Amino acid sequence: MALNDPSDSASEDRVNQVIAAYLKSVEQGNALDRQELLAQHPDLADELAAFFADRDRFEQAAAPLRDAAGA
């Protein structure tokens, strides 16, 4: 693919939109089902799965800090 390929940008925009919707739902206390999101967006599944894995690692790392802060 060429540099600055418009299809890359469109795909990145879609990934960002799906992630933003997921994070908004989490913030509102209504987390969307991850497997359902992956099934709904099979062309973005690798990127979304990577995001979820990173988020889980971050949450694990942050848990002791939250516990220490009493949150």
mmJSON file of the N, C-alpha and C atoms, coordinates in Angstrom:
{"data_MODEL":{"atom_site":{
"group_PDB":["ATOM","ATOM","ATOM","ATOM","ATOM","ATOM","ATOM","ATOM","ATOM","ATOM","ATOM","ATOM","ATOM","ATOM","ATOM","ATOM","ATOM","ATOM","ATOM","ATOM","ATOM","ATOM","ATOM","ATOM","ATOM","ATOM","ATOM","ATOM","ATOM","ATOM","ATOM","ATOM","ATOM","ATOM","ATOM","ATOM","ATOM","ATOM","ATOM","ATOM","ATOM","ATOM","ATOM","ATOM","ATOM","ATOM","ATOM","ATOM","ATOM","ATOM","ATOM","ATOM","ATOM","ATOM","ATOM","ATOM","ATOM","ATOM","ATOM","ATOM","ATOM","ATOM","ATOM","ATOM","ATOM","ATOM","ATOM","ATOM","ATOM","ATOM","ATOM","ATOM","ATOM","ATOM","ATOM","ATOM","ATOM","ATOM","ATOM","ATOM","ATOM","ATOM","ATOM","ATOM","ATOM","ATOM","ATOM","ATOM","ATOM","ATOM","ATOM","ATOM","ATOM","ATOM","ATOM","ATOM","ATOM","ATOM","ATOM","ATOM","ATOM","ATOM","ATOM","ATOM","ATOM","ATOM","ATOM","ATOM","ATOM","ATOM","ATOM","ATOM","ATOM","ATOM","ATOM","ATOM","ATOM","ATOM","ATOM","ATOM","ATOM","ATOM","ATOM","ATOM","ATOM","ATOM","ATOM","ATOM","ATOM","ATOM","ATOM","ATOM","ATOM","ATOM","ATOM","ATOM","ATOM","ATOM","ATOM","ATOM","ATOM","ATOM","ATOM","ATOM","ATOM","ATOM","ATOM","ATOM","ATOM","ATOM","ATOM","ATOM","ATOM","ATOM","ATOM","ATOM","ATOM","ATOM","ATOM","ATOM","ATOM","ATOM","ATOM","ATOM","ATOM","ATOM","ATOM","ATOM","ATOM","ATOM","ATOM","ATOM","ATOM","ATOM","ATOM","ATOM","ATOM","ATOM","ATOM","ATOM","ATOM","ATOM","ATOM","ATOM","ATOM","ATOM","ATOM","ATOM","ATOM","ATOM","ATOM","ATOM","ATOM","ATOM","ATOM","ATOM","ATOM","ATOM","ATOM","ATOM","ATOM","ATOM","ATOM","ATOM","ATOM","ATOM","ATOM","ATOM","ATOM","ATOM","ATOM","ATOM","ATOM"],
"id":[1,2,3,4,5,6,7,8,9,10,11,12,13,14,15,16,17,18,19,20,21,22,23,24,25,26,27,28,29,30,31,32,33,34,35,36,37,38,39,40,41,42,43,44,45,46,47,48,49,50,51,52,53,54,55,56,57,58,59,60,61,62,63,64,65,66,67,68,69,70,71,72,73,74,75,76,77,78,79,80,81,82,83,84,85,86,87,88,89,90,91,92,93,94,95,96,97,98,99,100,101,102,103,104,105,106,107,108,109,110,111,112,113,114,115,116,117,118,119,120,121,122,123,124,125,126,127,128,129,130,131,132,133,134,135,136,137,138,139,140,141,142,143,144,145,146,147,148,149,150,151,152,153,154,155,156,157,158,159,160,161,162,163,164,165,166,167,168,169,170,171,172,173,174,175,176,177,178,179,180,181,182,183,184,185,186,187,188,189,190,191,192,193,194,195,196,197,198,199,200,201,202,203,204,205,206,207,208,209,210,211,212,213],
"type_symbol":["N","C","C","N","C","C","N","C","C","N","C","C","N","C","C","N","C","C","N","C","C","N","C","C","N","C","C","N","C","C","N","C","C","N","C","C","N","C","C","N","C","C","N","C","C","N","C","C","N","C","C","N","C","C","N","C","C","N","C","C","N","C","C","N","C","C","N","C","C","N","C","C","N","C","C","N","C","C","N","C","C","N","C","C","N","C","C","N","C","C","N","C","C","N","C","C","N","C","C","N","C","C","N","C","C","N","C","C","N","C","C","N","C","C","N","C","C","N","C","C","N","C","C","N","C","C","N","C","C","N","C","C","N","C","C","N","C","C","N","C","C","N","C","C","N","C","C","N","C","C","N","C","C","N","C","C","N","C","C","N","C","C","N","C","C","N","C","C","N","C","C","N","C","C","N","C","C","N","C","C","N","C","C","N","C","C","N","C","C","N","C","C","N","C","C","N","C","C","N","C","C","N","C","C","N","C","C","N","C","C","N","C","C"],
"label_atom_id":["N","CA","C","N","CA","C","N","CA","C","N","CA","C","N","CA","C","N","CA","C","N","CA","C","N","CA","C","N","CA","C","N","CA","C","N","CA","C","N","CA","C","N","CA","C","N","CA","C","N","CA","C","N","CA","C","N","CA","C","N","CA","C","N","CA","C","N","CA","C","N","CA","C","N","CA","C","N","CA","C","N","CA","C","N","CA","C","N","CA","C","N","CA","C","N","CA","C","N","CA","C","N","CA","C","N","CA","C","N","CA","C","N","CA","C","N","CA","C","N","CA","C","N","CA","C","N","CA","C","N","CA","C","N","CA","C","N","CA","C","N","CA","C","N","CA","C","N","CA","C","N","CA","C","N","CA","C","N","CA","C","N","CA","C","N","CA","C","N","CA","C","N","CA","C","N","CA","C","N","CA","C","N","CA","C","N","CA","C","N","CA","C","N","CA","C","N","CA","C","N","CA","C","N","CA","C","N","CA","C","N","CA","C","N","CA","C","N","CA","C","N","CA","C","N","CA","C","N","CA","C","N","CA","C","N","CA","C","N","CA","C","N","CA","C","N","CA","C"],
"label_alt_id":[null,null,null,null,null,null,null,null,null,null,null,null,null,null,null,null,null,null,null,null,null,null,null,null,null,null,null,null,null,null,null,null,null,null,null,null,null,null,null,null,null,null,null,null,null,null,null,null,null,null,null,null,null,null,null,null,null,null,null,null,null,null,null,null,null,null,null,null,null,null,null,null,null,null,null,null,null,null,null,null,null,null,null,null,null,null,null,null,null,null,null,null,null,null,null,null,null,null,null,null,null,null,null,null,null,null,null,null,null,null,null,null,null,null,null,null,null,null,null,null,null,null,null,null,null,null,null,null,null,null,null,null,null,null,null,null,null,null,null,null,null,null,null,null,null,null,null,null,null,null,null,null,null,null,null,null,null,null,null,null,null,null,null,null,null,null,null,null,null,null,null,null,null,null,null,null,null,null,null,null,null,null,null,null,null,null,null,null,null,null,null,null,null,null,null,null,null,null,null,null,null,null,null,null,null,null,null,null,null,null,null,null,null],
"label_comp_id":["MET","MET","MET","ALA","ALA","ALA","LEU","LEU","LEU","ASN","ASN","ASN","ASP","ASP","ASP","PRO","PRO","PRO","SER","SER","SER","ASP","ASP","ASP","SER","SER","SER","ALA","ALA","ALA","SER","SER","SER","GLU","GLU","GLU","ASP","ASP","ASP","ARG","ARG","ARG","VAL","VAL","VAL","ASN","ASN","ASN","GLN","GLN","GLN","VAL","VAL","VAL","ILE","ILE","ILE","ALA","ALA","ALA","ALA","ALA","ALA","TYR","TYR","TYR","LEU","LEU","LEU","LYS","LYS","LYS","SER","SER","SER","VAL","VAL","VAL","GLU","GLU","GLU","GLN","GLN","GLN","GLY","GLY","GLY","ASN","ASN","ASN","ALA","ALA","ALA","LEU","LEU","LEU","ASP","ASP","ASP","ARG","ARG","ARG","GLN","GLN","GLN","GLU","GLU","GLU","LEU","LEU","LEU","LEU","LEU","LEU","ALA","ALA","ALA","GLN","GLN","GLN","HIS","HIS","HIS","PRO","PRO","PRO","ASP","ASP","ASP","LEU","LEU","LEU","ALA","ALA","ALA","ASP","ASP","ASP","GLU","GLU","GLU","LEU","LEU","LEU","ALA","ALA","ALA","ALA","ALA","ALA","PHE","PHE","PHE","PHE","PHE","PHE","ALA","ALA","ALA","ASP","ASP","ASP","ARG","ARG","ARG","ASP","ASP","ASP","ARG","ARG","ARG","PHE","PHE","PHE","GLU","GLU","GLU","GLN","GLN","GLN","ALA","ALA","ALA","ALA","ALA","ALA","ALA","ALA","ALA","PRO","PRO","PRO","LEU","LEU","LEU","ARG","ARG","ARG","ASP","ASP","ASP","ALA","ALA","ALA","ALA","ALA","ALA","GLY","GLY","GLY","ALA","ALA","ALA"],
"label_asym_id":["A","A","A","A","A","A","A","A","A","A","A","A","A","A","A","A","A","A","A","A","A","A","A","A","A","A","A","A","A","A","A","A","A","A","A","A","A","A","A","A","A","A","A","A","A","A","A","A","A","A","A","A","A","A","A","A","A","A","A","A","A","A","A","A","A","A","A","A","A","A","A","A","A","A","A","A","A","A","A","A","A","A","A","A","A","A","A","A","A","A","A","A","A","A","A","A","A","A","A","A","A","A","A","A","A","A","A","A","A","A","A","A","A","A","A","A","A","A","A","A","A","A","A","A","A","A","A","A","A","A","A","A","A","A","A","A","A","A","A","A","A","A","A","A","A","A","A","A","A","A","A","A","A","A","A","A","A","A","A","A","A","A","A","A","A","A","A","A","A","A","A","A","A","A","A","A","A","A","A","A","A","A","A","A","A","A","A","A","A","A","A","A","A","A","A","A","A","A","A","A","A","A","A","A","A","A","A","A","A","A","A","A","A"],
"label_entity_id":["1","1","1","1","1","1","1","1","1","1","1","1","1","1","1","1","1","1","1","1","1","1","1","1","1","1","1","1","1","1","1","1","1","1","1","1","1","1","1","1","1","1","1","1","1","1","1","1","1","1","1","1","1","1","1","1","1","1","1","1","1","1","1","1","1","1","1","1","1","1","1","1","1","1","1","1","1","1","1","1","1","1","1","1","1","1","1","1","1","1","1","1","1","1","1","1","1","1","1","1","1","1","1","1","1","1","1","1","1","1","1","1","1","1","1","1","1","1","1","1","1","1","1","1","1","1","1","1","1","1","1","1","1","1","1","1","1","1","1","1","1","1","1","1","1","1","1","1","1","1","1","1","1","1","1","1","1","1","1","1","1","1","1","1","1","1","1","1","1","1","1","1","1","1","1","1","1","1","1","1","1","1","1","1","1","1","1","1","1","1","1","1","1","1","1","1","1","1","1","1","1","1","1","1","1","1","1","1","1","1","1","1","1"],
"label_seq_id":[1,1,1,2,2,2,3,3,3,4,4,4,5,5,5,6,6,6,7,7,7,8,8,8,9,9,9,10,10,10,11,11,11,12,12,12,13,13,13,14,14,14,15,15,15,16,16,16,17,17,17,18,18,18,19,19,19,20,20,20,21,21,21,22,22,22,23,23,23,24,24,24,25,25,25,26,26,26,27,27,27,28,28,28,29,29,29,30,30,30,31,31,31,32,32,32,33,33,33,34,34,34,35,35,35,36,36,36,37,37,37,38,38,38,39,39,39,40,40,40,41,41,41,42,42,42,43,43,43,44,44,44,45,45,45,46,46,46,47,47,47,48,48,48,49,49,49,50,50,50,51,51,51,52,52,52,53,53,53,54,54,54,55,55,55,56,56,56,57,57,57,58,58,58,59,59,59,60,60,60,61,61,61,62,62,62,63,63,63,64,64,64,65,65,65,66,66,66,67,67,67,68,68,68,69,69,69,70,70,70,71,71,71],
"pdbx_PDB_ins_code":[null,null,null,null,null,null,null,null,null,null,null,null,null,null,null,null,null,null,null,null,null,null,null,null,null,null,null,null,null,null,null,null,null,null,null,null,null,null,null,null,null,null,null,null,null,null,null,null,null,null,null,null,null,null,null,null,null,null,null,null,null,null,null,null,null,null,null,null,null,null,null,null,null,null,null,null,null,null,null,null,null,null,null,null,null,null,null,null,null,null,null,null,null,null,null,null,null,null,null,null,null,null,null,null,null,null,null,null,null,null,null,null,null,null,null,null,null,null,null,null,null,null,null,null,null,null,null,null,null,null,null,null,null,null,null,null,null,null,null,null,null,null,null,null,null,null,null,null,null,null,null,null,null,null,null,null,null,null,null,null,null,null,null,null,null,null,null,null,null,null,null,null,null,null,null,null,null,null,null,null,null,null,null,null,null,null,null,null,null,null,null,null,null,null,null,null,null,null,null,null,null,null,null,null,null,null,null,null,null,null,null,null,null],
"Cartn_x":[0.823,0.0,0.863,0.366,1.085,0.995,1.954,1.889,0.639,0.046,-1.159,-2.305,-2.385,-3.463,-4.793,-5.744,-7.032,-7.765,-7.582,-8.259,-7.706,-6.396,-5.821,-6.444,-6.588,-7.17,-8.63,-9.373,-10.775,-10.889,-10.023,-10.028,-9.668,-8.665,-8.256,-9.384,-10.074,-11.211,-12.302,-12.568,-13.598,-13.187,-11.921,-11.433,-11.615,-11.224,-11.358,-12.812,-13.728,-15.146,-15.688,-15.322,-15.786,-15.225,-13.942,-13.33,-13.974,-14.231,-14.88,-16.262,-17.018,-18.348,-18.234,-17.248,-17.033,-16.695,-15.738,-15.322,-16.463,-17.266,-18.419,-19.396,-19.632,-20.558,-20.003,-18.686,-18.058,-18.231,-17.986,-18.105,-19.527,-20.508,-21.908,-22.371,-21.453,-21.793,-22.468,-22.433,-23.084,-22.09,-21.055,-20.007,-20.593,-20.22,-20.643,-19.908,-20.528,-19.911,-18.77,-17.595,-16.414,-16.518,-16.948,-17.046,-18.06,-19.124,-20.132,-19.547,-18.766,-18.117,-17.169,-16.399,-15.488,-16.262,-17.385,-18.208,-18.855,-19.228,-19.859,-18.865,-17.592,-16.553,-15.395,-15.654,-14.59,-13.353,-13.544,-12.403,-11.53,-12.049,-11.306,-10.944,-11.257,-11.134,-9.719,-8.699,-7.325,-6.991,-7.345,-7.057,-7.858,-9.124,-9.966,-9.488,-9.134,-8.633,-7.347,-6.484,-5.252,-5.578,-6.553,-6.962,-7.476,-8.351,-8.904,-7.808,-6.841,-5.731,-4.909,-4.619,-3.867,-4.638,-5.926,-6.777,-6.791,-6.9,-6.904,-5.578,-4.459,-3.145,-3.032,-3.54,-3.519,-4.358,-5.551,-6.426,-5.771,-5.1,-4.392,-3.277,-2.542,-1.441,-1.951,-3.1,-3.639,-4.398,-4.804,-5.617,-4.967,-3.68,-3.067,-3.085,-2.949,-2.992,-4.374,-5.402,-6.786,-7.061,-6.595,-6.798,-6.119,-4.897,-4.149,-4.817,-5.47,-6.14,-7.532,-7.987,-9.308,-10.437,-10.149,-11.176,-11.889],
"Cartn_y":[-1.192,0.0,1.249,2.262,3.525,4.262,5.129,5.968,6.831,7.047,7.86,7.317,6.001,5.345,5.711,6.256,6.645,5.496,4.269,3.135,2.867,3.132,2.994,4.006,5.218,6.277,5.963,5.473,5.138,4.0,3.01,1.886,2.354,3.196,3.739,4.556,5.335,6.114,5.193,4.101,3.156,2.487,2.089,1.49,2.487,3.728,4.751,4.979,4.942,5.122,3.972,2.749,1.581,1.63,1.958,2.043,3.152,4.298,5.409,5.002,4.3,3.842,2.851,1.966,0.991,1.709,2.639,3.353,4.185,4.779,5.544,4.63,3.45,2.517,2.049,1.826,1.427,2.544,3.768,4.925,5.057,4.683,4.774,3.538,2.58,1.382,0.298,0.411,-0.554,-1.078,-1.742,-2.204,-3.087,-2.782,-3.588,-4.918,-5.959,-7.272,-7.265,-7.589,-7.535,-8.512,-9.725,-10.73,-10.312,-9.678,-9.182,-8.076,-7.192,-6.137,-6.731,-7.732,-8.374,-9.031,-9.655,-10.304,-9.277,-8.128,-7.087,-6.389,-6.445,-5.747,-6.71,-7.765,-8.755,-8.171,-7.137,-6.525,-5.709,-5.407,-4.639,-5.491,-6.78,-7.658,-7.676,-7.714,-7.759,-6.501,-5.351,-4.087,-3.964,-4.366,-4.276,-5.249,-6.463,-7.444,-6.946,-6.305,-5.743,-4.641,-3.798,-2.746,-3.353,-4.373,-4.994,-5.637,-6.285,-6.903,-5.834,-4.738,-3.645,-3.045,-2.862,-2.296,-3.205,-4.517,-5.464,-5.417,-5.351,-5.256,-3.963,-2.881,-1.607,-1.696,-2.267,-2.394,-3.248,-4.326,-5.166,-4.388,-3.629,-2.853,-1.747,-1.184,-0.066,-0.525,-1.779,-2.273,-2.019,-2.328,-2.058,-0.569,0.288,1.722,2.156,1.611,1.937,1.425,0.204,-0.376,0.463,0.91,1.716,3.074,3.585,4.882,4.744,3.506,3.285,3.519,3.493,3.743,2.491],
"Cartn_z":[0.0,0.0,0.0,-0.597,-0.679,0.653,0.867,2.05,1.998,3.161,3.265,2.412,2.308,1.574,2.236,1.48,2.047,2.722,2.235,2.858,4.253,4.466,5.797,6.743,6.281,7.093,7.439,6.465,6.702,7.706,7.589,8.518,9.927,10.012,11.313,11.934,11.131,11.626,12.168,11.458,11.912,13.22,13.324,14.567,15.707,15.486,16.519,16.907,15.952,16.249,17.09,16.742,17.499,18.924,19.05,20.372,21.191,20.581,21.298,21.787,20.955,21.368,22.519,22.449,23.522,24.831,24.778,25.983,26.568,25.717,26.194,26.919,26.37,27.019,28.359,28.435,29.701,30.725,30.296,31.183,31.732,30.927,31.332,32.105,32.294,33.05,32.234,30.924,30.039,29.008,29.471,28.555,27.459,26.237,25.099,25.138,24.621,24.555,23.539,23.99,23.126,21.967,22.248,21.186,20.128,20.565,19.627,18.742,19.348,18.558,17.519,17.925,16.986,15.844,16.173,15.145,14.222,14.767,13.964,13.04,13.391,12.623,12.326,11.561,11.319,10.63,9.828,9.147,10.096,11.279,12.278,13.495,13.422,14.587,15.164,14.324,14.833,15.629,15.088,15.768,17.059,17.022,18.218,19.287,18.888,19.85,20.503,19.726,20.282,21.288,20.967,21.894,23.194,23.099,24.298,25.142,24.502,25.231,25.949,25.268,25.887,27.054,26.86,27.921,29.138,28.914,30.029,30.792,30.057,30.714,31.528,30.978,31.694,32.969,32.857,34.023,35.106,34.71,35.682,36.369,35.599,36.161,37.079,36.764,37.54,38.791,38.84,39.965,41.321,41.503,42.823,43.2,42.207,42.49,42.93,42.26,42.659,44.071,44.352,45.676,46.752,46.468,47.425,47.656,46.614,46.724,47.325,47.49,48.062,47.099,45.789,44.778,44.383],
"occupancy":[1.0,1.0,1.0,1.0,1.0,1.0,1.0,1.0,1.0,1.0,1.0,1.0,1.0,1.0,1.0,1.0,1.0,1.0,1.0,1.0,1.0,1.0,1.0,1.0,1.0,1.0,1.0,1.0,1.0,1.0,1.0,1.0,1.0,1.0,1.0,1.0,1.0,1.0,1.0,1.0,1.0,1.0,1.0,1.0,1.0,1.0,1.0,1.0,1.0,1.0,1.0,1.0,1.0,1.0,1.0,1.0,1.0,1.0,1.0,1.0,1.0,1.0,1.0,1.0,1.0,1.0,1.0,1.0,1.0,1.0,1.0,1.0,1.0,1.0,1.0,1.0,1.0,1.0,1.0,1.0,1.0,1.0,1.0,1.0,1.0,1.0,1.0,1.0,1.0,1.0,1.0,1.0,1.0,1.0,1.0,1.0,1.0,1.0,1.0,1.0,1.0,1.0,1.0,1.0,1.0,1.0,1.0,1.0,1.0,1.0,1.0,1.0,1.0,1.0,1.0,1.0,1.0,1.0,1.0,1.0,1.0,1.0,1.0,1.0,1.0,1.0,1.0,1.0,1.0,1.0,1.0,1.0,1.0,1.0,1.0,1.0,1.0,1.0,1.0,1.0,1.0,1.0,1.0,1.0,1.0,1.0,1.0,1.0,1.0,1.0,1.0,1.0,1.0,1.0,1.0,1.0,1.0,1.0,1.0,1.0,1.0,1.0,1.0,1.0,1.0,1.0,1.0,1.0,1.0,1.0,1.0,1.0,1.0,1.0,1.0,1.0,1.0,1.0,1.0,1.0,1.0,1.0,1.0,1.0,1.0,1.0,1.0,1.0,1.0,1.0,1.0,1.0,1.0,1.0,1.0,1.0,1.0,1.0,1.0,1.0,1.0,1.0,1.0,1.0,1.0,1.0,1.0,1.0,1.0,1.0,1.0,1.0,1.0],
"B_iso_or_equiv":[0.0,0.0,0.0,0.0,0.0,0.0,0.0,0.0,0.0,0.0,0.0,0.0,0.0,0.0,0.0,0.0,0.0,0.0,0.0,0.0,0.0,0.0,0.0,0.0,0.0,0.0,0.0,0.0,0.0,0.0,0.0,0.0,0.0,0.0,0.0,0.0,0.0,0.0,0.0,0.0,0.0,0.0,0.0,0.0,0.0,0.0,0.0,0.0,0.0,0.0,0.0,0.0,0.0,0.0,0.0,0.0,0.0,0.0,0.0,0.0,0.0,0.0,0.0,0.0,0.0,0.0,0.0,0.0,0.0,0.0,0.0,0.0,0.0,0.0,0.0,0.0,0.0,0.0,0.0,0.0,0.0,0.0,0.0,0.0,0.0,0.0,0.0,0.0,0.0,0.0,0.0,0.0,0.0,0.0,0.0,0.0,0.0,0.0,0.0,0.0,0.0,0.0,0.0,0.0,0.0,0.0,0.0,0.0,0.0,0.0,0.0,0.0,0.0,0.0,0.0,0.0,0.0,0.0,0.0,0.0,0.0,0.0,0.0,0.0,0.0,0.0,0.0,0.0,0.0,0.0,0.0,0.0,0.0,0.0,0.0,0.0,0.0,0.0,0.0,0.0,0.0,0.0,0.0,0.0,0.0,0.0,0.0,0.0,0.0,0.0,0.0,0.0,0.0,0.0,0.0,0.0,0.0,0.0,0.0,0.0,0.0,0.0,0.0,0.0,0.0,0.0,0.0,0.0,0.0,0.0,0.0,0.0,0.0,0.0,0.0,0.0,0.0,0.0,0.0,0.0,0.0,0.0,0.0,0.0,0.0,0.0,0.0,0.0,0.0,0.0,0.0,0.0,0.0,0.0,0.0,0.0,0.0,0.0,0.0,0.0,0.0,0.0,0.0,0.0,0.0,0.0,0.0,0.0,0.0,0.0,0.0,0.0,0.0],
"pdbx_formal_charge":[null,null,null,null,null,null,null,null,null,null,null,null,null,null,null,null,null,null,null,null,null,null,null,null,null,null,null,null,null,null,null,null,null,null,null,null,null,null,null,null,null,null,null,null,null,null,null,null,null,null,null,null,null,null,null,null,null,null,null,null,null,null,null,null,null,null,null,null,null,null,null,null,null,null,null,null,null,null,null,null,null,null,null,null,null,null,null,null,null,null,null,null,null,null,null,null,null,null,null,null,null,null,null,null,null,null,null,null,null,null,null,null,null,null,null,null,null,null,null,null,null,null,null,null,null,null,null,null,null,null,null,null,null,null,null,null,null,null,null,null,null,null,null,null,null,null,null,null,null,null,null,null,null,null,null,null,null,null,null,null,null,null,null,null,null,null,null,null,null,null,null,null,null,null,null,null,null,null,null,null,null,null,null,null,null,null,null,null,null,null,null,null,null,null,null,null,null,null,null,null,null,null,null,null,null,null,null,null,null,null,null,null,null],
"auth_seq_id":[1,1,1,2,2,2,3,3,3,4,4,4,5,5,5,6,6,6,7,7,7,8,8,8,9,9,9,10,10,10,11,11,11,12,12,12,13,13,13,14,14,14,15,15,15,16,16,16,17,17,17,18,18,18,19,19,19,20,20,20,21,21,21,22,22,22,23,23,23,24,24,24,25,25,25,26,26,26,27,27,27,28,28,28,29,29,29,30,30,30,31,31,31,32,32,32,33,33,33,34,34,34,35,35,35,36,36,36,37,37,37,38,38,38,39,39,39,40,40,40,41,41,41,42,42,42,43,43,43,44,44,44,45,45,45,46,46,46,47,47,47,48,48,48,49,49,49,50,50,50,51,51,51,52,52,52,53,53,53,54,54,54,55,55,55,56,56,56,57,57,57,58,58,58,59,59,59,60,60,60,61,61,61,62,62,62,63,63,63,64,64,64,65,65,65,66,66,66,67,67,67,68,68,68,69,69,69,70,70,70,71,71,71],
"auth_comp_id":["MET","MET","MET","ALA","ALA","ALA","LEU","LEU","LEU","ASN","ASN","ASN","ASP","ASP","ASP","PRO","PRO","PRO","SER","SER","SER","ASP","ASP","ASP","SER","SER","SER","ALA","ALA","ALA","SER","SER","SER","GLU","GLU","GLU","ASP","ASP","ASP","ARG","ARG","ARG","VAL","VAL","VAL","ASN","ASN","ASN","GLN","GLN","GLN","VAL","VAL","VAL","ILE","ILE","ILE","ALA","ALA","ALA","ALA","ALA","ALA","TYR","TYR","TYR","LEU","LEU","LEU","LYS","LYS","LYS","SER","SER","SER","VAL","VAL","VAL","GLU","GLU","GLU","GLN","GLN","GLN","GLY","GLY","GLY","ASN","ASN","ASN","ALA","ALA","ALA","LEU","LEU","LEU","ASP","ASP","ASP","ARG","ARG","ARG","GLN","GLN","GLN","GLU","GLU","GLU","LEU","LEU","LEU","LEU","LEU","LEU","ALA","ALA","ALA","GLN","GLN","GLN","HIS","HIS","HIS","PRO","PRO","PRO","ASP","ASP","ASP","LEU","LEU","LEU","ALA","ALA","ALA","ASP","ASP","ASP","GLU","GLU","GLU","LEU","LEU","LEU","ALA","ALA","ALA","ALA","ALA","ALA","PHE","PHE","PHE","PHE","PHE","PHE","ALA","ALA","ALA","ASP","ASP","ASP","ARG","ARG","ARG","ASP","ASP","ASP","ARG","ARG","ARG","PHE","PHE","PHE","GLU","GLU","GLU","GLN","GLN","GLN","ALA","ALA","ALA","ALA","ALA","ALA","ALA","ALA","ALA","PRO","PRO","PRO","LEU","LEU","LEU","ARG","ARG","ARG","ASP","ASP","ASP","ALA","ALA","ALA","ALA","ALA","ALA","GLY","GLY","GLY","ALA","ALA","ALA"],
"auth_asym_id":["A","A","A","A","A","A","A","A","A","A","A","A","A","A","A","A","A","A","A","A","A","A","A","A","A","A","A","A","A","A","A","A","A","A","A","A","A","A","A","A","A","A","A","A","A","A","A","A","A","A","A","A","A","A","A","A","A","A","A","A","A","A","A","A","A","A","A","A","A","A","A","A","A","A","A","A","A","A","A","A","A","A","A","A","A","A","A","A","A","A","A","A","A","A","A","A","A","A","A","A","A","A","A","A","A","A","A","A","A","A","A","A","A","A","A","A","A","A","A","A","A","A","A","A","A","A","A","A","A","A","A","A","A","A","A","A","A","A","A","A","A","A","A","A","A","A","A","A","A","A","A","A","A","A","A","A","A","A","A","A","A","A","A","A","A","A","A","A","A","A","A","A","A","A","A","A","A","A","A","A","A","A","A","A","A","A","A","A","A","A","A","A","A","A","A","A","A","A","A","A","A","A","A","A","A","A","A","A","A","A","A","A","A"],
"auth_atom_id":["N","CA","C","N","CA","C","N","CA","C","N","CA","C","N","CA","C","N","CA","C","N","CA","C","N","CA","C","N","CA","C","N","CA","C","N","CA","C","N","CA","C","N","CA","C","N","CA","C","N","CA","C","N","CA","C","N","CA","C","N","CA","C","N","CA","C","N","CA","C","N","CA","C","N","CA","C","N","CA","C","N","CA","C","N","CA","C","N","CA","C","N","CA","C","N","CA","C","N","CA","C","N","CA","C","N","CA","C","N","CA","C","N","CA","C","N","CA","C","N","CA","C","N","CA","C","N","CA","C","N","CA","C","N","CA","C","N","CA","C","N","CA","C","N","CA","C","N","CA","C","N","CA","C","N","CA","C","N","CA","C","N","CA","C","N","CA","C","N","CA","C","N","CA","C","N","CA","C","N","CA","C","N","CA","C","N","CA","C","N","CA","C","N","CA","C","N","CA","C","N","CA","C","N","CA","C","N","CA","C","N","CA","C","N","CA","C","N","CA","C","N","CA","C","N","CA","C","N","CA","C","N","CA","C","N","CA","C","N","CA","C","N","CA","C","N","CA","C"],
"pdbx_PDB_model_num":[1,1,1,1,1,1,1,1,1,1,1,1,1,1,1,1,1,1,1,1,1,1,1,1,1,1,1,1,1,1,1,1,1,1,1,1,1,1,1,1,1,1,1,1,1,1,1,1,1,1,1,1,1,1,1,1,1,1,1,1,1,1,1,1,1,1,1,1,1,1,1,1,1,1,1,1,1,1,1,1,1,1,1,1,1,1,1,1,1,1,1,1,1,1,1,1,1,1,1,1,1,1,1,1,1,1,1,1,1,1,1,1,1,1,1,1,1,1,1,1,1,1,1,1,1,1,1,1,1,1,1,1,1,1,1,1,1,1,1,1,1,1,1,1,1,1,1,1,1,1,1,1,1,1,1,1,1,1,1,1,1,1,1,1,1,1,1,1,1,1,1,1,1,1,1,1,1,1,1,1,1,1,1,1,1,1,1,1,1,1,1,1,1,1,1,1,1,1,1,1,1,1,1,1,1,1,1,1,1,1,1,1,1]
}}}
